[in-house]
């Protein structure tokens, strides 16, 4: 009788959820909310997603739709559909929410998953930005597109042509543009690839096939970028060697260690 009662409760729990909860070997949990079609995405693919994200402060109803629950709004930390800005990144490079790659690998185009990331797989005891230490995270991820990334190689540069500014920024103009100068207040559109001194690439808009835009002079980027871009005309290509004092200083940012000199290959595509 007890065994039958247990089975009955389990069936009710499964029916109440309506979706099978899959737990990986690492302890990450997810459900497949909407099935996709075609090939599955794999590590190394360039993926485009829509997402919603929350800090889990109350672990009840984890796999229900929190976007319709006003009590969950204070714990929301992102919703790409609200801003209508899908997120594009290289899968497997920890370029999205830490710990999420494992749940996204294997998705098909059009598929949606609800993902629960334990704190130890996410940002652990250190936390990150608005995410407090030891926070479990909830994501709802929809895979919009996937494709092979653009292959990126470090540019060949004549180092004898390096110039140094008063601030310590070093730069080389590889291709001189003939458009207007990137003056303060202008919105510039650039492609870039960033490297550490040992040649390790830590970011690339070229690889993502997604140019980056910002307004010059509003401190939206690191000081070395502000100064370097202001030296360029539309159509220019350049390399910047940015000392840590003009970059992130003693902070570690993603794959960038503290006190790192950064190298950027930059192309100024457009100006508005």
RORO-64397 format. One record per residue (C-alpha): x, y, z; residue number from 0. Coordinates in nm, 4 decimals. Example, Ala and Ser with C-alpha at 12.3 -4.5 7.8 and 13.67 -1.06 7.14 Angstrom:
BEGIN
SITE        u        v        w   i
SITE   1.2300  -0.4500   0.7800   0
SITE   1.3670  -0.1060   0.7140   1
***
This chain:
BEGIN
SITE        u        v        w   i
SITE   0.0000   0.0000   0.0000   0
SITE   0.2813   0.2403   0.0928   1
SITE   0.4592   0.1586  -0.2332   2
SITE   0.1448   0.2345  -0.4361   3
SITE   0.0969   0.5608  -0.2459   4
SITE   0.4571   0.6646  -0.3188   5
SITE   0.4174   0.5887  -0.6899   6
SITE   0.0952   0.7878  -0.6954   7
SITE   0.2592   1.0917  -0.5363   8
SITE   0.5512   1.0694  -0.7806   9
SITE   0.3130   1.0595  -1.0770  10
SITE   0.1280   1.3625  -0.9444  11
SITE   0.4534   1.5522  -0.9057  12
SITE   0.5559   1.4656  -1.2608  13
SITE   0.2156   1.5629  -1.3947  14
SITE   0.2203   1.8878  -1.1983  15
SITE   0.5515   1.9836  -1.3522  16
SITE   0.4432   1.8628  -1.6971  17
SITE   0.8070   1.8366  -1.8072  18
SITE   1.0841   1.5903  -1.7414  19
SITE   1.3604   1.7382  -1.5262  20
SITE   1.7010   1.6255  -1.6512  21
SITE   1.9916   1.6324  -1.4058  22
SITE   2.3449   1.6171  -1.5449  23
SITE   2.6463   1.4597  -1.3740  24
SITE   2.7570   1.8045  -1.2540  25
SITE   2.4231   1.8720  -1.0818  26
SITE   2.2851   2.1166  -1.3394  27
SITE   1.9118   2.0692  -1.4043  28
SITE   1.7009   2.1568  -1.7074  29
SITE   1.3722   2.0909  -1.8824  30
SITE   1.2970   2.0995  -2.2526  31
SITE   1.0026   2.3383  -2.2767  32
SITE   0.9794   2.3623  -2.6566  33
SITE   1.1423   2.1141  -2.8918  34
SITE   1.3518   2.2355  -3.1843  35
SITE   1.4460   2.0791  -3.5156  36
SITE   1.7531   2.0077  -3.7251  37
SITE   2.1104   1.9583  -3.6092  38
SITE   2.2144   2.0004  -3.2466  39
SITE   2.4501   2.2821  -3.1485  40
SITE   2.7929   2.1889  -3.0198  41
SITE   3.0845   2.3465  -2.8412  42
SITE   3.2582   2.5928  -3.0735  43
SITE   2.9401   2.6979  -3.2571  44
SITE   2.8418   3.0628  -3.2806  45
SITE   2.4945   3.0675  -3.1261  46
SITE   2.2254   3.3349  -3.1029  47
SITE   1.9785   3.3104  -2.8169  48
SITE   1.7022   3.4914  -2.6346  49
SITE   1.7146   3.4527  -2.2577  50
SITE   1.5582   3.5417  -1.9250  51
SITE   1.7570   3.5139  -1.6039  52
SITE   1.6833   3.5228  -1.2315  53
SITE   1.8681   3.4833  -0.9038  54
SITE   1.6962   3.2019  -0.7149  55
SITE   1.5900   3.3403  -0.3776  56
SITE   1.2941   3.1040  -0.3368  57
SITE   1.3338   2.7525  -0.4766  58
SITE   0.9615   2.6767  -0.5062  59
SITE   0.8091   2.6274  -0.8534  60
SITE   1.1520   2.6356  -1.0153  61
SITE   1.0290   2.5190  -1.3543  62
SITE   0.7192   2.7363  -1.3762  63
SITE   0.7037   3.0549  -1.5881  64
SITE   0.8475   3.3201  -1.3568  65
SITE   0.7976   3.5976  -1.6118  66
SITE   0.4275   3.5973  -1.5179  67
SITE   0.4996   3.6112  -1.1439  68
SITE   0.5348   3.9704  -1.0178  69
SITE   0.6973   3.8486  -0.6942  70
SITE   0.9950   3.7261  -0.9001  71
SITE   1.0633   4.0631  -1.0644  72
SITE   1.3112   4.1836  -0.7971  73
SITE   1.5289   3.8772  -0.8628  74
SITE   1.5346   3.9227  -1.2422  75
SITE   1.8824   3.9965  -1.3825  76
SITE   1.8140   3.9995  -1.7560  77
SITE   1.5554   3.9627  -2.0314  78
SITE   1.6774   3.9941  -2.3897  79
SITE   1.3231   3.9959  -2.5278  80
SITE   1.2377   4.3106  -2.3326  81
SITE   1.5224   4.4950  -2.5046  82
SITE   1.4740   4.3032  -2.8314  83
SITE   1.8459   4.2279  -2.8349  84
SITE   1.9311   3.8600  -2.8898  85
SITE   2.2647   3.7563  -2.7441  86
SITE   2.5289   3.6069  -2.9723  87
SITE   2.8333   3.4215  -2.8371  88
SITE   3.0780   3.1383  -2.8924  89
SITE   2.9433   2.8279  -2.7195  90
SITE   3.1890   2.6507  -2.4918  91
SITE   3.4000   2.9586  -2.4236  92
SITE   3.2174   3.0642  -2.1029  93
SITE   3.1069   3.3772  -2.2876  94
SITE   2.7511   3.3718  -2.1509  95
SITE   2.6331   3.3058  -1.7933  96
SITE   2.8935   3.0869  -1.6272  97
SITE   2.7768   2.7264  -1.6125  98
SITE   2.5165   2.7637  -1.8877  99
SITE   2.7188   2.6161  -2.1765 100
SITE   2.6529   2.2624  -2.0557 101
SITE   2.2753   2.3108  -2.0841 102
SITE   2.2860   2.4848  -2.4245 103
SITE   2.5101   2.2274  -2.5946 104
SITE   2.2770   1.9792  -2.7618 105
SITE   1.9912   2.2225  -2.8227 106
SITE   1.8255   2.2461  -3.1643 107
SITE   1.7173   2.5600  -3.3451 108
SITE   1.3807   2.6735  -3.2061 109
SITE   1.4254   2.4852  -2.8790 110
SITE   1.3639   2.6417  -2.5374 111
SITE   1.5048   2.5125  -2.2104 112
SITE   1.4615   2.6134  -1.8482 113
SITE   1.7944   2.5741  -1.6713 114
SITE   1.8830   2.5697  -1.3013 115
SITE   2.2521   2.6380  -1.2377 116
SITE   2.3896   2.5561  -0.8890 117
SITE   2.6032   2.8319  -0.7393 118
SITE   2.9194   2.6218  -0.7528 119
SITE   2.8825   2.5943  -1.1342 120
SITE   2.7983   2.9642  -1.1648 121
SITE   2.9821   3.2379  -0.9726 122
SITE   3.0338   3.0540  -0.6447 123
SITE   3.1574   3.2311  -0.3356 124
SITE   3.2763   3.5390  -0.5247 125
SITE   2.9524   3.6331  -0.6979 126
SITE   2.9557   3.8604  -1.0009 127
SITE   2.8070   4.2076  -1.0546 128
SITE   2.4450   4.1992  -0.9338 129
SITE   2.4750   3.8279  -0.8499 130
SITE   2.5525   3.7791  -0.4773 131
SITE   2.7932   3.5078  -0.3617 132
SITE   2.6571   3.1513  -0.3459 133
SITE   2.3586   3.2263  -0.5717 134
SITE   2.1779   2.9574  -0.7683 135
SITE   2.0565   3.0884  -1.1045 136
SITE   1.7590   3.0216  -1.3290 137
SITE   1.7717   3.0736  -1.7056 138
SITE   1.5147   3.0307  -1.9791 139
SITE   1.7083   2.9986  -2.3050 140
SITE   1.5683   2.9882  -2.6606 141
SITE   1.8058   2.8961  -2.9420 142
SITE   1.7447   3.1255  -3.2404 143
SITE   2.0349   3.0329  -3.4649 144
SITE   2.3724   2.8596  -3.4789 145
SITE   2.6573   2.8473  -3.7270 146
SITE   3.0306   2.7923  -3.7517 147
SITE   3.2256   3.0961  -3.6265 148
SITE   3.4398   3.3183  -3.8469 149
SITE   3.8044   3.2177  -3.8247 150
SITE   4.0108   3.4915  -3.6596 151
SITE   4.3882   3.5346  -3.6828 152
SITE   4.6097   3.7953  -3.5215 153
SITE   4.7160   4.0577  -3.7769 154
SITE   5.0732   4.0878  -3.8986 155
SITE   5.2085   4.4206  -3.7775 156
SITE   5.5311   4.6095  -3.8481 157
SITE   5.6413   4.6712  -3.4890 158
SITE   5.8971   4.9333  -3.6025 159
SITE   5.6022   5.1646  -3.6684 160
SITE   5.4684   5.1550  -3.3113 161
SITE   5.3936   5.4999  -3.1698 162
SITE   5.3415   5.5874  -2.8034 163
SITE   5.1117   5.8552  -2.6625 164
SITE   5.1738   6.0563  -2.3444 165
SITE   4.9398   5.8240  -2.1505 166
SITE   5.1442   5.5159  -2.2428 167
SITE   4.9113   5.3798  -2.5115 168
SITE   5.1054   5.2204  -2.7951 169
SITE   4.9505   5.1909  -3.1416 170
SITE   5.0216   5.1112  -3.5044 171
SITE   4.8099   5.2379  -3.7955 172
SITE   4.7889   4.9395  -4.0300 173
SITE   4.5505   5.0945  -4.2817 174
SITE   4.4793   5.4670  -4.2944 175
SITE   4.1133   5.5467  -4.3497 176
SITE   3.9975   5.8442  -4.5514 177
SITE   3.6713   5.9106  -4.3668 178
SITE   3.6009   6.1552  -4.0833 179
SITE   3.7814   6.1397  -3.7485 180
SITE   3.6249   5.9606  -3.4523 181
SITE   3.5597   6.2751  -3.2491 182
SITE   3.3943   6.2871  -2.9082 183
SITE   3.0168   6.2494  -2.9270 184
SITE   3.0159   6.0370  -3.2401 185
SITE   2.8818   5.6831  -3.2426 186
SITE   3.1426   5.4507  -3.3922 187
SITE   3.0957   5.0981  -3.5267 188
SITE   3.4026   4.8761  -3.4965 189
SITE   3.5219   4.5216  -3.5400 190
SITE   3.7873   4.4065  -3.2950 191
SITE   3.9778   4.1086  -3.1607 192
SITE   4.1414   4.1227  -2.8177 193
SITE   4.4499   3.9281  -2.7102 194
SITE   4.6761   3.8813  -2.4099 195
SITE   5.0512   3.9242  -2.4556 196
SITE   5.0953   3.5493  -2.5021 197
SITE   4.8562   3.5579  -2.7995 198
SITE   4.5532   3.4169  -2.6157 199
SITE   4.2373   3.5630  -2.7692 200
SITE   3.9847   3.6608  -2.5017 201
SITE   3.7184   3.8279  -2.7180 202
SITE   3.6367   3.9008  -3.0808 203
SITE   3.3444   4.0764  -3.2463 204
SITE   3.4715   3.9305  -3.5751 205
SITE   3.4325   3.5775  -3.4416 206
SITE   3.0778   3.6600  -3.3294 207
SITE   3.0054   3.8326  -3.6633 208
SITE   2.8683   4.1215  -3.4601 209
SITE   3.0269   4.4709  -3.4865 210
SITE   3.0421   4.6730  -3.1649 211
SITE   2.9031   5.0277  -3.1326 212
SITE   2.9654   5.2942  -2.8691 213
SITE   2.9668   5.6709  -2.8275 214
SITE   3.3143   5.8250  -2.8102 215
SITE   3.3751   6.0341  -2.4993 216
SITE   3.1057   5.8844  -2.2751 217
SITE   3.3431   5.6423  -2.0984 218
SITE   3.1491   5.3420  -2.2290 219
SITE   3.4782   5.1576  -2.2934 220
SITE   3.8170   5.1355  -2.1211 221
SITE   4.0364   5.4513  -2.1377 222
SITE   4.2820   5.2900  -2.3790 223
SITE   4.0003   5.2338  -2.6255 224
SITE   3.8664   5.5879  -2.5879 225
SITE   4.2075   5.7308  -2.6695 226
SITE   4.2932   5.4799  -2.9410 227
SITE   3.9683   5.5110  -3.1350 228
SITE   3.9926   5.8923  -3.1271 229
SITE   4.3175   5.8607  -3.3262 230
SITE   4.1417   5.6854  -3.6160 231
SITE   3.9498   5.7882  -3.9246 232
SITE   3.6595   5.5899  -4.0657 233
SITE   3.8022   5.2969  -4.2620 234
SITE   4.1195   5.2729  -4.0531 235
SITE   4.2705   4.9549  -3.9173 236
SITE   4.5020   4.9700  -3.6171 237
SITE   4.6571   4.7730  -3.3372 238
SITE   4.6473   4.9035  -2.9807 239
SITE   4.8838   4.7918  -2.7031 240
SITE   4.6945   4.9050  -2.3924 241
SITE   4.8772   4.9120  -2.0553 242
SITE   4.6813   4.7772  -1.7608 243
SITE   4.6398   5.1281  -1.6157 244
SITE   4.4350   5.2173  -1.9257 245
SITE   4.2515   4.8821  -1.9237 246
SITE   4.1244   4.6898  -1.6196 247
SITE   4.4132   4.7473  -1.3761 248
SITE   4.4253   4.5011  -1.0826 249
SITE   4.0784   4.3569  -1.1580 250
SITE   4.0297   4.0190  -1.3234 251
SITE   3.7674   4.0418  -1.5965 252
SITE   3.6624   3.7097  -1.7512 253
SITE   3.9713   3.5527  -1.9070 254
SITE   4.1778   3.8678  -1.8514 255
SITE   4.4141   3.8314  -1.5511 256
SITE   4.4818   4.1273  -1.3192 257
SITE   4.7336   4.3894  -1.4398 258
SITE   4.7278   4.2657  -1.7991 259
SITE   4.8568   4.4537  -2.1007 260
SITE   4.5963   4.4069  -2.3745 261
SITE   4.6374   4.3904  -2.7503 262
SITE   4.3500   4.4864  -2.9808 263
SITE   4.3265   4.4598  -3.3586 264
SITE   4.0621   4.7182  -3.4469 265
SITE   3.8837   4.8244  -3.7663 266
SITE   3.6696   5.1409  -3.7643 267
SITE   3.3835   5.0393  -3.9920 268
SITE   3.1382   5.3258  -3.9640 269
SITE   3.0505   5.6440  -3.7813 270
SITE   2.7156   5.8033  -3.7026 271
***
